[in-house]
Amino acid sequence: MVRTGQAAGDLPLMLDSSNPAALRAVLEDFSGPPPILSSVTAEAGSAEGLLPLALSAGCGLVALCMDEQKISPDPELRCAIARDLVER
């Protein structure tokens, strides 16, 4: 499926998986512009698995402002989560 997407145009693809091993496997055989990885969260293990992968492959990264409590209705908490992810 990734090869089909790459053949369809020259825009970056969005790869959506919370499994760093799966994304790493796709990136090993990836050609074209660096993809965008979706998505990192403040949930335990998410940032630790996806941030280094995105940095090493030069990928863009979608961050969701959520933690183990999921997406908070409190905008201040969501902003605090966003700041935490950016500072990592």
MOPAC internal coordinates of N, CA, C and O (Angstrom, degrees):
PM7 1SCF
backbone

  N    0.0000 0     0.00 0     0.00 0    0    0    0
  C    1.4324 1     0.00 0     0.00 0    1    0    0
  C    1.5338 1   110.54 1     0.00 0    2    1    0
  O    1.2310 1   120.17 1   140.73 1    3    2    1
  N    1.3218 1   117.28 1   -39.27 1    3    2    1
  C    1.4586 1   120.64 1   179.39 1    5    3    2
  C    1.5237 1   110.24 1   -63.51 1    6    5    3
  O    1.2310 1   120.23 1   136.38 1    7    6    5
  N    1.3076 1   117.16 1   -43.62 1    7    6    5
  C    1.4728 1   120.24 1   178.79 1    9    7    6
  C    1.5312 1   111.11 1   -61.05 1   10    9    7
  O    1.2310 1   120.12 1   141.81 1   11   10    9
  N    1.3137 1   117.38 1   -38.19 1   11   10    9
  C    1.4648 1   120.99 1   177.55 1   13   11   10
  C    1.5174 1   110.37 1   -63.08 1   14   13   11
  O    1.2310 1   120.60 1   135.80 1   15   14   13
  N    1.3224 1   116.46 1   -44.20 1   15   14   13
  C    1.4641 1   120.71 1   177.93 1   17   15   14
  C    1.5196 1   111.88 1   -63.15 1   18   17   15
  O    1.2310 1   120.61 1   138.40 1   19   18   17
  N    1.3363 1   116.43 1   -41.60 1   19   18   17
  C    1.4562 1   119.93 1   179.07 1   21   19   18
  C    1.5277 1   111.18 1   -64.36 1   22   21   19
  O    1.2310 1   120.17 1   142.38 1   23   22   21
  N    1.3189 1   117.29 1   -37.62 1   23   22   21
  C    1.4585 1   121.18 1  -178.38 1   25   23   22
  C    1.5293 1   112.15 1   -72.32 1   26   25   23
  O    1.2310 1   120.08 1   160.29 1   27   26   25
  N    1.3205 1   117.46 1   -19.71 1   27   26   25
  C    1.4630 1   121.21 1  -175.04 1   29   27   26
  C    1.5226 1   113.28 1   -77.98 1   30   29   27
  O    1.2310 1   119.61 1   161.70 1   31   30   29
  N    1.3065 1   118.36 1   -18.30 1   31   30   29
  C    1.4582 1   119.36 1  -178.46 1   33   31   30
  C    1.5114 1   111.65 1  -179.05 1   34   33   31
  O    1.2310 1   120.93 1     5.31 1   35   34   33
  N    1.3140 1   115.83 1  -174.69 1   35   34   33
  C    1.4597 1   119.69 1  -176.98 1   37   35   34
  C    1.5266 1   113.15 1  -113.04 1   38   37   35
  O    1.2310 1   120.17 1  -163.83 1   39   38   37
  N    1.3070 1   117.28 1    16.17 1   39   38   37
  C    1.4622 1   121.36 1   176.59 1   41   39   38
  C    1.5216 1   109.82 1   -86.46 1   42   41   39
  O    1.2310 1   120.11 1   -26.37 1   43   42   41
  N    1.3317 1   117.40 1   153.63 1   43   42   41
  C    1.4724 1   119.43 1   177.56 1   45   43   42
  C    1.5327 1   111.02 1   -62.25 1   46   45   43
  O    1.2310 1   120.99 1   -37.78 1   47   46   45
  N    1.3182 1   115.71 1   142.22 1   47   46   45
  C    1.4605 1   120.98 1   174.43 1   49   47   46
  C    1.5141 1   109.51 1   -87.87 1   50   49   47
  O    1.2310 1   120.47 1   -24.92 1   51   50   49
  N    1.3170 1   116.71 1   155.08 1   51   50   49
  C    1.4547 1   122.78 1   172.70 1   53   51   50
  C    1.5209 1   106.82 1  -103.37 1   54   53   51
  O    1.2310 1   120.52 1   -61.53 1   55   54   53
  N    1.3378 1   116.61 1   118.47 1   55   54   53
  C    1.4601 1   121.57 1   178.24 1   57   55   54
  C    1.5181 1   107.60 1  -102.84 1   58   57   55
  O    1.2310 1   120.16 1   -59.99 1   59   58   57
  N    1.3201 1   117.30 1   120.01 1   59   58   57
  C    1.4580 1   122.36 1  -172.98 1   61   59   58
  C    1.5218 1   110.21 1  -112.23 1   62   61   59
  O    1.2310 1   121.27 1   -75.91 1   63   62   61
  N    1.3364 1   115.18 1   104.09 1   63   62   61
  C    1.4590 1   121.05 1   175.98 1   65   63   62
  C    1.5252 1   108.27 1  -161.37 1   66   65   63
  O    1.2310 1   120.54 1   -36.96 1   67   66   65
  N    1.2967 1   116.57 1   143.04 1   67   66   65
  C    1.4647 1   120.24 1   173.95 1   69   67   66
  C    1.5246 1   110.34 1   -94.57 1   70   69   67
  O    1.2310 1   120.38 1  -172.55 1   71   70   69
  N    1.3297 1   116.88 1     7.45 1   71   70   69
  C    1.4584 1   122.59 1  -178.25 1   73   71   70
  C    1.5334 1   109.67 1  -100.55 1   74   73   71
  O    1.2310 1   119.78 1   -78.63 1   75   74   73
  N    1.3465 1   118.03 1   101.37 1   75   74   73
  C    1.4569 1   120.37 1  -178.42 1   77   75   74
  C    1.5267 1   113.64 1   -58.17 1   78   77   75
  O    1.2310 1   119.74 1   145.16 1   79   78   77
  N    1.3195 1   118.10 1   -34.84 1   79   78   77
  C    1.4673 1   120.50 1  -179.95 1   81   79   78
  C    1.5314 1   110.80 1   -65.11 1   82   81   79
  O    1.2310 1   120.12 1   140.26 1   83   82   81
  N    1.3170 1   117.37 1   -39.74 1   83   82   81
  C    1.4664 1   120.86 1   178.22 1   85   83   82
  C    1.5204 1   110.49 1   -66.25 1   86   85   83
  O    1.2310 1   120.37 1   136.32 1   87   86   85
  N    1.3227 1   116.91 1   -43.68 1   87   86   85
  C    1.4607 1   120.07 1   178.88 1   89   87   86
  C    1.5311 1   111.14 1   -64.97 1   90   89   87
  O    1.2310 1   120.45 1   139.37 1   91   90   89
  N    1.3192 1   116.74 1   -40.63 1   91   90   89
  C    1.4708 1   121.00 1   178.88 1   93   91   90
  C    1.5399 1   109.63 1   -60.06 1   94   93   91
  O    1.2310 1   120.33 1   137.41 1   95   94   93
  N    1.3170 1   116.97 1   -42.59 1   95   94   93
  C    1.4616 1   121.11 1  -179.91 1   97   95   94
  C    1.5310 1   110.75 1   -62.92 1   98   97   95
  O    1.2310 1   120.12 1   138.39 1   99   98   97
  N    1.3147 1   117.38 1   -41.61 1   99   98   97
  C    1.4655 1   120.53 1   178.44 1  101   99   98
  C    1.5233 1   109.99 1   -66.20 1  102  101   99
  O    1.2310 1   120.29 1   136.88 1  103  102  101
  N    1.3277 1   117.04 1   -43.12 1  103  102  101
  C    1.4667 1   120.56 1  -176.82 1  105  103  102
  C    1.5291 1   112.49 1   -65.79 1  106  105  103
  O    1.2310 1   119.96 1   152.49 1  107  106  105
  N    1.3291 1   117.67 1   -27.51 1  107  106  105
  C    1.4697 1   120.51 1   179.47 1  109  107  106
  C    1.5251 1   111.80 1   -63.30 1  110  109  107
  O    1.2310 1   120.15 1   151.99 1  111  110  109
  N    1.3101 1   117.31 1   -28.01 1  111  110  109
  C    1.4671 1   121.81 1  -177.31 1  113  111  110
  C    1.5269 1   111.04 1  -114.40 1  114  113  111
  O    1.2310 1   120.37 1  -157.62 1  115  114  113
  N    1.3254 1   116.90 1    22.38 1  115  114  113
  C    1.4602 1   121.76 1  -173.58 1  117  115  114
  C    1.5135 1   110.60 1   -91.10 1  118  117  115
  O    1.2310 1   120.43 1   -41.54 1  119  118  117
  N    1.3292 1   116.78 1   138.46 1  119  118  117
  C    1.4615 1   121.21 1   173.19 1  121  119  118
  C    1.5242 1   107.63 1  -129.34 1  122  121  119
  O    1.2310 1   121.07 1   -21.13 1  123  122  121
  N    1.3109 1   115.55 1   158.87 1  123  122  121
  C    1.4615 1   118.86 1  -178.71 1  125  123  122
  C    1.5079 1   111.15 1    99.50 1  126  125  123
  O    1.2310 1   120.73 1     9.41 1  127  126  125
  N    1.3288 1   116.20 1  -170.59 1  127  126  125
  C    1.4621 1   118.94 1  -178.40 1  129  127  126
  C    1.5366 1   110.72 1   -63.38 1  130  129  127
  O    1.2310 1   120.41 1   -34.07 1  131  130  129
  N    1.3359 1   116.83 1   145.93 1  131  130  129
  C    1.4655 1   118.75 1   179.46 1  133  131  130
  C    1.5290 1   110.62 1   -54.86 1  134  133  131
  O    1.2310 1   120.13 1   -42.84 1  135  134  133
  N    1.3151 1   117.36 1   137.16 1  135  134  133
  C    1.4569 1   120.17 1  -178.87 1  137  135  134
  C    1.5332 1   111.51 1   -77.46 1  138  137  135
  O    1.2310 1   121.67 1    -5.46 1  139  138  137
  N    1.3090 1   114.41 1   174.54 1  139  138  137
  C    1.4624 1   122.69 1   172.84 1  141  139  138
  C    1.5205 1   106.17 1  -104.95 1  142  141  139
  O    1.2310 1   120.40 1   -51.78 1  143  142  141
  N    1.3338 1   116.84 1   128.22 1  143  142  141
  C    1.4557 1   120.72 1   179.80 1  145  143  142
  C    1.5253 1   109.53 1   -95.29 1  146  145  143
  O    1.2310 1   120.66 1   -43.71 1  147  146  145
  N    1.3093 1   116.34 1   136.29 1  147  146  145
  C    1.4515 1   122.25 1   179.71 1  149  147  146
  C    1.5256 1   107.63 1  -130.92 1  150  149  147
  O    1.2310 1   118.70 1   -56.83 1  151  150  149
  N    1.2372 1   120.09 1   123.17 1  151  150  149
  C    1.4429 1   128.33 1     4.73 1  153  151  150
  C    1.5235 1   108.87 1  -150.75 1  154  153  151
  O    1.2310 1   121.04 1   -28.39 1  155  154  153
  N    1.3089 1   115.62 1   151.61 1  155  154  153
  C    1.4500 1   122.49 1   176.86 1  157  155  154
  C    1.5257 1   108.68 1   -97.54 1  158  157  155
  O    1.2310 1   120.88 1   -33.86 1  159  158  157
  N    1.3183 1   115.93 1   146.14 1  159  158  157
  C    1.4621 1   122.10 1   177.14 1  161  159  158
  C    1.5268 1   108.45 1  -133.69 1  162  161  159
  O    1.2310 1   120.70 1    -1.59 1  163  162  161
  N    1.3253 1   116.26 1   178.41 1  163  162  161
  C    1.4562 1   120.98 1   175.30 1  165  163  162
  C    1.5272 1   111.47 1   -88.47 1  166  165  163
  O    1.2310 1   119.99 1  -172.39 1  167  166  165
  N    1.3177 1   117.63 1     7.61 1  167  166  165
  C    1.4569 1   120.78 1   176.30 1  169  167  166
  C    1.5288 1   109.33 1   -66.04 1  170  169  167
  O    1.2310 1   120.44 1   -32.01 1  171  170  169
  N    1.3107 1   116.76 1   147.99 1  171  170  169
  C    1.4656 1   121.74 1  -178.00 1  173  171  170
  C    1.5206 1   110.61 1   -53.26 1  174  173  171
  O    1.2310 1   121.12 1   -52.29 1  175  174  173
  N    1.3364 1   115.46 1   127.71 1  175  174  173
  C    1.4501 1   121.57 1   175.47 1  177  175  174
  C    1.5204 1   115.19 1    89.68 1  178  177  175
  O    1.2310 1   119.51 1   159.52 1  179  178  177
  N    1.3111 1   118.54 1   -20.48 1  179  178  177
  C    1.4553 1   120.79 1  -176.53 1  181  179  178
  C    1.5236 1   111.80 1   -65.43 1  182  181  179
  O    1.2310 1   120.46 1   123.52 1  183  182  181
  N    1.3083 1   116.72 1   -56.48 1  183  182  181
  C    1.4691 1   120.58 1  -177.83 1  185  183  182
  C    1.5204 1   111.22 1   -64.39 1  186  185  183
  O    1.2310 1   120.42 1   140.60 1  187  186  185
  N    1.3153 1   116.80 1   -39.40 1  187  186  185
  C    1.4618 1   120.62 1  -178.63 1  189  187  186
  C    1.5289 1   111.75 1   -63.83 1  190  189  187
  O    1.2310 1   120.38 1   150.85 1  191  190  189
  N    1.3080 1   116.87 1   -29.15 1  191  190  189
  C    1.4550 1   120.32 1  -179.95 1  193  191  190
  C    1.5181 1   113.74 1   -87.82 1  194  193  191
  O    1.2310 1   120.28 1   143.48 1  195  194  193
  N    1.3376 1   117.07 1   -36.52 1  195  194  193
  C    1.4572 1   119.78 1  -172.95 1  197  195  194
  C    1.5249 1   114.98 1   -96.57 1  198  197  195
  O    1.2310 1   119.50 1   146.26 1  199  198  197
  N    1.3285 1   118.57 1   -33.74 1  199  198  197
  C    1.4683 1   119.43 1  -178.00 1  201  199  198
  C    1.5279 1   112.61 1   -60.55 1  202  201  199
  O    1.2310 1   118.85 1   129.74 1  203  202  201
  N    1.3428 1   119.80 1   -50.26 1  203  202  201
  C    1.4680 1   118.67 1   179.27 1  205  203  202
  C    1.5345 1   112.56 1   -61.42 1  206  205  203
  O    1.2310 1   120.51 1   143.72 1  207  206  205
  N    1.3126 1   116.64 1   -36.28 1  207  206  205
  C    1.4606 1   120.85 1   179.11 1  209  207  206
  C    1.5292 1   110.58 1   -64.72 1  210  209  207
  O    1.2310 1   120.16 1   133.81 1  211  210  209
  N    1.3206 1   117.30 1   -46.19 1  211  210  209
  C    1.4600 1   120.94 1   179.15 1  213  211  210
  C    1.5274 1   110.80 1   -62.77 1  214  213  211
  O    1.2310 1   120.52 1   137.55 1  215  214  213
  N    1.3231 1   116.61 1   -42.45 1  215  214  213
  C    1.4654 1   120.05 1   179.80 1  217  215  214
  C    1.5233 1   111.83 1   -64.39 1  218  217  215
  O    1.2310 1   120.33 1   134.54 1  219  218  217
  N    1.3244 1   116.98 1   -45.46 1  219  218  217
  C    1.4678 1   119.86 1  -176.34 1  221  219  218
  C    1.5278 1   112.00 1   -68.04 1  222  221  219
  O    1.2310 1   119.92 1   150.14 1  223  222  221
  N    1.3220 1   117.76 1   -29.86 1  223  222  221
  C    1.4629 1   120.88 1  -178.30 1  225  223  222
  C    1.5308 1   112.63 1   -97.14 1  226  225  223
  O    1.2310 1   120.27 1   177.36 1  227  226  225
  N    1.3396 1   117.08 1    -2.64 1  227  226  225
  C    1.4617 1   120.52 1  -179.48 1  229  227  226
  C    1.5131 1   113.52 1    68.75 1  230  229  227
  O    1.2310 1   120.75 1  -149.75 1  231  230  229
  N    1.3283 1   116.17 1    30.25 1  231  230  229
  C    1.4629 1   121.37 1  -177.03 1  233  231  230
  C    1.5177 1   112.05 1   -87.10 1  234  233  231
  O    1.2310 1   121.10 1   -27.15 1  235  234  233
  N    1.3219 1   115.51 1   152.85 1  235  234  233
  C    1.4541 1   120.94 1   165.23 1  237  235  234
  C    1.5167 1   107.98 1   -73.60 1  238  237  235
  O    1.2310 1   120.51 1   -15.16 1  239  238  237
  N    1.3125 1   116.63 1   164.84 1  239  238  237
  C    1.4612 1   119.89 1  -176.01 1  241  239  238
  C    1.5161 1   110.38 1  -145.40 1  242  241  239
  O    1.2310 1   120.30 1   -50.53 1  243  242  241
  N    1.3245 1   117.04 1   129.47 1  243  242  241
  C    1.4594 1   122.96 1   174.04 1  245  243  242
  C    1.5271 1   107.12 1   -90.38 1  246  245  243
  O    1.2310 1   120.70 1   -50.14 1  247  246  245
  N    1.3263 1   116.26 1   129.86 1  247  246  245
  C    1.4619 1   121.18 1   177.97 1  249  247  246
  C    1.5213 1   109.18 1  -114.12 1  250  249  247
  O    1.2310 1   121.07 1   -49.77 1  251  250  249
  N    1.3135 1   115.57 1   130.23 1  251  250  249
  C    1.4614 1   121.09 1   175.38 1  253  251  250
  C    1.5257 1   108.59 1  -100.82 1  254  253  251
  O    1.2310 1   120.58 1   -48.24 1  255  254  253
  N    1.3046 1   116.49 1   131.76 1  255  254  253
  C    1.4699 1   121.30 1  -177.16 1  257  255  254
  C    1.5187 1   109.86 1   -82.40 1  258  257  255
  O    1.2310 1   121.44 1  -110.16 1  259  258  257
  N    1.3311 1   114.84 1    69.84 1  259  258  257
  C    1.4613 1   120.69 1  -179.61 1  261  259  258
  C    1.5192 1   109.69 1  -144.35 1  262  261  259
  O    1.2310 1   121.77 1   -23.66 1  263  262  261
  N    1.3346 1   114.22 1   156.34 1  263  262  261
  C    1.4577 1   120.94 1   176.86 1  265  263  262
  C    1.5205 1   107.93 1  -130.97 1  266  265  263
  O    1.2310 1   120.42 1    21.71 1  267  266  265
  N    1.3295 1   116.80 1  -158.29 1  267  266  265
  C    1.4698 1   120.02 1  -178.90 1  269  267  266
  C    1.5329 1   112.72 1   -60.75 1  270  269  267
  O    1.2310 1   120.77 1   159.31 1  271  270  269
  N    1.3325 1   116.13 1   -20.69 1  271  270  269
  C    1.4693 1   120.60 1   179.37 1  273  271  270
  C    1.5344 1   111.12 1   -87.37 1  274  273  271
  O    1.2310 1   120.63 1  -175.17 1  275  274  273
  N    1.3283 1   116.41 1     4.83 1  275  274  273
  C    1.4751 1   125.24 1  -177.59 1  277  275  274
  C    1.5269 1   109.93 1    73.14 1  278  277  275
  O    1.2310 1   119.16 1    23.67 1  279  278  277
  N    1.3190 1   119.21 1  -156.33 1  279  278  277
  C    1.4644 1   121.63 1  -176.26 1  281  279  278
  C    1.5238 1   108.87 1   -83.43 1  282  281  279
  O    1.2310 1   121.37 1   -58.84 1  283  282  281
  N    1.3162 1   114.99 1   121.16 1  283  282  281
  C    1.4551 1   120.87 1  -177.53 1  285  283  282
  C    1.5237 1   110.54 1   -78.19 1  286  285  283
  O    1.2310 1   120.57 1   -34.44 1  287  286  285
  N    1.3332 1   116.51 1   145.56 1  287  286  285
  C    1.4656 1   119.09 1   173.54 1  289  287  286
  C    1.5416 1   111.15 1   -75.28 1  290  289  287
  O    1.2310 1   120.35 1   169.18 1  291  290  289
  N    1.3360 1   116.94 1   -10.82 1  291  290  289
  C    1.4678 1   122.17 1  -177.59 1  293  291  290
  C    1.5297 1   109.93 1   -86.28 1  294  293  291
  O    1.2310 1   119.74 1   -67.56 1  295  294  293
  N    1.3352 1   118.11 1   112.44 1  295  294  293
  C    1.4621 1   119.86 1  -177.78 1  297  295  294
  C    1.5355 1   112.96 1   -62.83 1  298  297  295
  O    1.2310 1   119.98 1   149.22 1  299  298  297
  N    1.3092 1   117.64 1   -30.78 1  299  298  297
  C    1.4669 1   119.85 1   178.58 1  301  299  298
  C    1.5264 1   110.75 1   -65.99 1  302  301  299
  O    1.2310 1   120.06 1   140.71 1  303  302  301
  N    1.3215 1   117.50 1   -39.29 1  303  302  301
  C    1.4611 1   120.73 1   177.32 1  305  303  302
  C    1.5240 1   110.54 1   -66.94 1  306  305  303
  O    1.2310 1   120.10 1   138.57 1  307  306  305
  N    1.3317 1   117.42 1   -41.43 1  307  306  305
  C    1.4635 1   119.94 1   177.40 1  309  307  306
  C    1.5231 1   111.24 1   -61.52 1  310  309  307
  O    1.2310 1   120.28 1   140.52 1  311  310  309
  N    1.3301 1   117.08 1   -39.48 1  311  310  309
  C    1.4762 1   120.60 1   177.54 1  313  311  310
  C    1.5290 1   110.73 1   -66.77 1  314  313  311
  O    1.2310 1   120.11 1   141.90 1  315  314  313
  N    1.3207 1   117.40 1   -38.10 1  315  314  313
  C    1.4703 1   120.78 1   177.58 1  317  315  314
  C    1.5274 1   110.41 1   -63.74 1  318  317  315
  O    1.2310 1   120.15 1   139.74 1  319  318  317
  N    1.3108 1   117.32 1   -40.26 1  319  318  317
  C    1.4648 1   121.23 1   177.40 1  321  319  318
  C    1.5230 1   109.66 1   -64.81 1  322  321  319
  O    1.2310 1   120.00 1   137.27 1  323  322  321
  N    1.3219 1   117.60 1   -42.73 1  323  322  321
  C    1.4730 1   121.03 1   178.57 1  325  323  322
  C    1.5274 1   110.23 1   -60.84 1  326  325  323
  O    1.2310 1   120.21 1   135.10 1  327  326  325
  N    1.3336 1   117.21 1   -44.90 1  327  326  325
  C    1.4763 1   120.07 1   178.64 1  329  327  326
  C    1.5136 1   110.57 1   -60.65 1  330  329  327
  O    1.2310 1   120.50 1   137.38 1  331  330  329
  N    1.3249 1   116.65 1   -42.62 1  331  330  329
  C    1.4672 1   120.35 1   179.46 1  333  331  330
  C    1.5295 1   111.61 1   -60.32 1  334  333  331
  O    1.2310 1   120.55 1   136.20 1  335  334  333
  N    1.3315 1   116.55 1   -43.80 1  335  334  333
  C    1.4645 1   119.68 1   179.95 1  337  335  334
  C    1.5270 1   111.59 1   -65.54 1  338  337  335
  O    1.2310 1   120.24 1   139.16 1  339  338  337
  N    1.3335 1   117.15 1   -40.84 1  339  338  337
  C    1.4599 1   120.77 1  -179.40 1  341  339  338
  C    1.5357 1   110.54 1   -65.70 1  342  341  339
  O    1.2310 1   120.42 1   141.96 1  343  342  341
  N    1.3284 1   116.79 1   -38.04 1  343  342  341
  C    1.4686 1   120.81 1  -178.03 1  345  343  342
  C    1.5264 1   112.68 1   -72.12 1  346  345  343
  O    1.2310 1   120.06 1   161.72 1  347  346  345
  N    1.2982 1   117.49 1   -18.28 1  347  346  345
  C    1.4613 1   119.39 1   179.54 1  349  347  346
  C    1.5008 1   109.18 1   -71.91 1  350  349  347
  O    1.2310 1   120.10 1   180.00 1  351  350  349

